[in-house]
């Protein structure tokens, strides 16, 4: 409704400006000047009315938004969203901590497995060396050196299967 009034005032001001131009062409300068002043006042009042209505509408919207924002329902809803977000963050943190613990545990397990394999190979190689020393006088020298060389080579290559086969070979030699 108020916008219609502002538009009517604007069209009235334009009509007054056109009539002022017509009066100026008819060489009636005083009346033309007064109508121009009236048109300016009308146009100014139309724009002022629009600005005032705009400011009032904006302030009304701001006020209602503030009332809604600070209402109990909205506060509870914001708190609920905060709690849900916090819960989601904690779930993600738990997941990543679980993954980190799994990674560290798996890495430690692999490291311990490698160390244990190395220790087992060293122990097996020592046992094979002791068996070879006990068979030193029963075996030909080149065969003894060949078995000893295999023992050292398997130990350096960390090949536990080859060491087990070598131990079985020595055991068959020992018992025959």
N, C-alpha and C positions, 0 to 999 in steps of 0.2 A: 504494500500500500504506500509506504513512504517512498519507495523507489519510483513509483508512478508519479508521485507529487514532484520528486526531483526531476524526472524526465519532462513533465509538463512545464516546470519552471525553466528548464533548459530550452525547450521548444519555444516558450514564450519569449525568452531572451533572444533567441535567434530571429524570431518574428519582429521583435523590437529593433534589432540591428538592421534588418532588411528595410523596415519602414523608415529608419533613420537615414539610410542611404537614399531611399526614394525622396524623402523630404529635403535632403541635401541637394539632390538633382533638381528639385523644384525651387531651389534657392530660398529655403526657410531654415537658416542656420541655427537660430535660437531654439526652435522646437526640435530640430534634429539633434542638437547637443543635449537637450533634456531627455529625449527618448533614448539616446545612447547611454547616458548616465543611468537611466532606469533599467536598460538592458543589462548594463554591467552589474548593477545591484541584484537584479533577478538571477543572473548567471552565478554571481558570488553566493547568493543564498542557496541556489540549487547544489553547488559543490560543497558548501558548508554543511548543508543538510546530509549529503552523502557521507561526508567525513565523520560527522557526529554519529550518524547511524552506524557506520563501520566501527568506530571506536566503542560505541555502546555494545554492539554485537560481539566484538572481540573480548571486551571486559566481561561480558556475560558468559561467554564460552570459557574464558580463563577461570572465572569463579566456579562455574559448575564442574570443570575439570579438577580444580583443587578440592572441591567438596567430595567428588567421587574418589579422587586419589587418596584422600585421608580418611575415607570411610572405613568402618570396621571390616566389612566384607573384603574390600580391596587389600587391607593390611593382612588379613588372614590368607588371602590368596597369594600375596607376595611372599609371606612366610612359608607357605606350603611349597611354592616354587623354589624358594631358597633351600628348604630341607630336601626336596627331591633332587636338586642339583648337587647338593652336598653328598647325598647318598650315592648318586651316580659317580661322583668323583672318588668316593671311598671304594666303590666297586672296582673302578678302573685301577686305583692304587693297589687294591688287593690283588687284582689280576696281574699287574706288572710286577709286584713283589713276589708273587707265586712263580712267575716266569723267571725272575731273577734268581730266586732260590733254586729252582729246577736247573737253570743254566750252571750256577756255581756248583751245585751238587754233582751234576753230570761231568763237569770239567774236573772236579776233584776226584770223582770215581775213575775217570779215564787216566788221570795222572797217577793215582794209586795203583791202578791196574798195570800201567807201564812200569812203574817202580817195582811192583811185585813180580812181574814177568822178568824184569832185569835181574832181580834177586834170585828167582827160581833158576834162571839160566846160569847165573854165577854158581849157585849151589850144585846144579847138575853138572856143570863143567868141572867143578872141583871134585865131585864124586867120580867122574869119568877119569880125571887125571890120577886120582888115588888108585882106581882100578887098573889103569895102565901101568902105574908104578909097581903094583903088585904082580902084574903079568910081564914086566920088562924082561925078566930072564927067560921066560917061556916062549917069547915071540922073537922072530927074526928082527934084526935091527931096522931094516928098511920098512918092514910092516909096522913096527912100533912107532917109527917116526911118521909114517903115513897116518896112523890113527891119531897121534898127537897133533899133527898138522890139521886134520879134520876137526878135532876138538877145538882148536884155537880159531879156525876159520868159522865154524858154526857159532861159537861164542861171540865173535866180532860181528857176525851178521845178525845176531839175535834170533837165530832160527832154532826154536825149541823142538820142533818136530825132528829136525835132522839130529839134534843132540840125543833125543830119545831113541832114535834108530841106531845111533852110534853106541849108546849105552847097551841096547839090546844085542848089538853085534858083539860088543866086548863081553857081555854076559854069556853069550853062546860060546865064545872062545874060552872063557874062564871055566865053564862047566864041562867042556869037552876034553 
